[in-house]
């Protein structure tokens, strides 16, 4: 009895609009993940490593990134990098001011002028003190989240300023890969699907995991432009290898 043969399934194609939406959603997901990871690192560091320096530490990272941006006041895409970055910081700060988060933090740090009544139950006094400490801690974490969001925005802007160099490096990687592919094609070289699939995966990792690491990096004293350079070169190399190993005889 003959078995019916199934028609081969075609690979799903992605149109330009769907591709743009996918890239935008991926960038939003990476940014949001980096914000949460950065908050976890800053809050955890303020509890275990730089105790009592949570907000000053986050402020130092933001100020240092601003200094790095000020070192390159103009970009091919943005004529005033410092002004553009300061406007981004203002946009992020606005909802925290609008909803009273900064005022909440200031009030939690201001000692109450009312004297402590001695006729209140000690358990209630302890509960009131614990509530005040929890409120102060929560307000500090909220301010840290604002500073981390500002730092992520600054690093996104740095990546945007470096986008022409990134595109140029990727273009060079593609051209180098095509040249290597043609040389192997006309000299009868062997094709390695192992190299192709692994280099393709590493390219995707450099574009996603490496970019997330760059956005969430919590320590000052390291120019983020160097990290952009490292991952730009890494993407160019892996992209060149991927293109060079793709379909030798196609």
N, C-alpha and C positions, 0 to 999 in steps of 0.2 A: 504494500500500500504506500503510495507516494505521499510524502509529507510536503505540506505547503511551505514554500520558502518565503520568508519574510523579506520585504524590501528593506534595503539598508536605510537606516535613519540618517537624515541629514543633520549636520551640526547646526545648532541654533545660531542665527546671525543677529547681530546687534546693530541697530540703526544709529545714526549720529545723535538723534535726540535722546534715545535710551542710553547711549554711551555717556553723554553729558550729564544726564540725571544720575547715572551710576557713579561717575567720578565725583559729582557734587555730594552725593550721599556718603561716599567713602571718605571724602575729606571731612565732612561734618562728623562722621563717626570717629575718625582718628583724632580730631580736635577735642571732641567730648571725652573720649577715653583718656587722652593726655591730660585734660583738666582734672579728671577724677584721680588719675595716678599721681599727678603733681600735688593735689591736695592731700592724698594719703601719705606721700613722702614728707611733705612739709609738716603736717600734723604729727605724724609719727616721729619725725626728727625733733620737733619741739618738745615731745614728751620724753625722749630717750637720749638724744645726742646733743642738740643745742637747747637745753632746758631753759625755759623762760625767754627765749629769743625767737619765738615763732614768727611774730609780725615783723620785728626788725630784720630777721633773716630773709623773709620773703621780700621785704622792701629793698634790701641790699641787692637781691637778684634783679629786681625790676630796674633799679637805678643803674646797675652795671650794664644791663642790656641797652638802656637808653644811651649810655656813654659809647657803647659800641656802634649804635646807630648814628650818633653824632659825629663819629669819626669818618663816616661816609655820608655827608649831608645831601648828596644828590644821587639819583638813580636813573637808569634809562626809562623806567616806567613812572617814577614819582619824582618831580623836581625838588620837593622839600620833604625829605624823609623824616626829619625830626618833627615838623609840624603835623604830618600825617600820622605819625606814631602817637603824638600827644592827643590828637583828636580821637584816636582809637581808645586810648586810656580813659578819656572823658566819657565816651559812650559806655564803657564797661562800668565806670564808677557811678553813672547816673542812676540806674535802678537801685543800687545800694543806698544812695542818698534819698531817692524818691520814696522808698519803702521804709526808711528809718533805721537801716541796719547800722550805719555809722553812728547815728545818735544813740542807738541801743548800746553800742560798744562803749561810747564815751560815758554814758550814764552808769554802766556797770562798773566802770573804773573809778567813778567819783564816790568817795565815802559819804554815807548818809549822815545828814546833820541831826537827825532825830536821836535822842538818847535811848539806849536800850533799857526797856522796862524790866525791872527785877521781879515784878509780880507775875510775869508770864511763866507758864509751865516750861521747865528746862527742855522738855522734848520738843515743844513748839519753837523755842529759841534755836535748838539745833536744826530743826527742819527749815526754819527761815534762813539760817546761815548756809545750809546745804543748797537751798534753792538759789541763793544769791551767788554762790560759787559756781553752780551749774550754769546759771545765766551768763556769768562772766566768761566761762569757758566756751559756751556756745557762741557768744558774740565774737570772741577772739577767733574761733574757727570760721565764722562767717566772713570776717575781714580777711583772713588768710585765703579763703576761697576767691575773694575779689582780687587779691594781689596775684594769686596763681593764674587767674583768668587774664589779668593784664599782661603777665609775663608770657603766657601762651599767645596772646594777640601780638605782642612785640616780636616773638619768634616767627609767627606766621608772616608778619610784615617783612622780617629779614629774609625769609624764604621767598616772598614775592619780589623783593628787590633783587634777589639773586636768580630769579627765574630765567632771564636771558642767558646767563652763563650755564644754567642747568639744561636749557633747551639746546644750546650749542654743544655741550658735552654729550648729550644723548644723540644729537645728529652725527657727531664725530664717531660715536660708538656704532651707530647703524652703518655709516659709510665704511668704517674699518671692517665690520662684520661682513658686509656684502663683498668687499674686496677679497677677504680671506675665503669666503664661500666660493667665489668664482675661481680663485686659484686652485682650490681643492677639486672643483668640478672639472677643470680642464687638465689637471694633472692626474686624474684618476684616484684621488684620495678616498679614504674610507669615511663613511658617515657613522656618527655615534649618536644614537637616540638618547643614550644615558647622559651624555654631556648636554644635549639640548634640553631635556626635561629638567635636569638639576639647575642649569644656569637660568632657565625660565623661572623656576621657583625662587632662586636667589634674587633675581631681579624684582619679583613681586615683594619679597621680604625687604629689600633695600628701600622700596618705595613706600611701604606701609610700616613695618616694624622699625626701620631706621628713622623714618620721619616722626613716628610716635616717641621714640627715645629722645630725639632732638627737642621735641616740644615739651616733654616732661622732665628734662634734665634739671635737677633742683639745686645744683651747687654753683656758687659764683666763682669768679677767677678763671673762667674758660670762655674764650670768645666763641659764640655760637656760629660765627662765619666759618670757623675751622671745621666744625661738625658738618655744616652744609657742604663744604668742600670735600670732606671724606666720603659722604654718602653720594655726592654727585659723581665722583670718580668711580665709586663702587658700582653705581647704576650703569655708568658708561661701559665699564669693563664687562659686567654680566650681560648687558644688552648686546655688546659686540660679540660675545661668545654665543649667545642665543641665536643671533642672526647668522653667524658663521656656520652653525651646526644645523640650520633649518633647510630641509629638502634639497639635497645636493643636486639632483637631476631635474628639479621642477623648473 
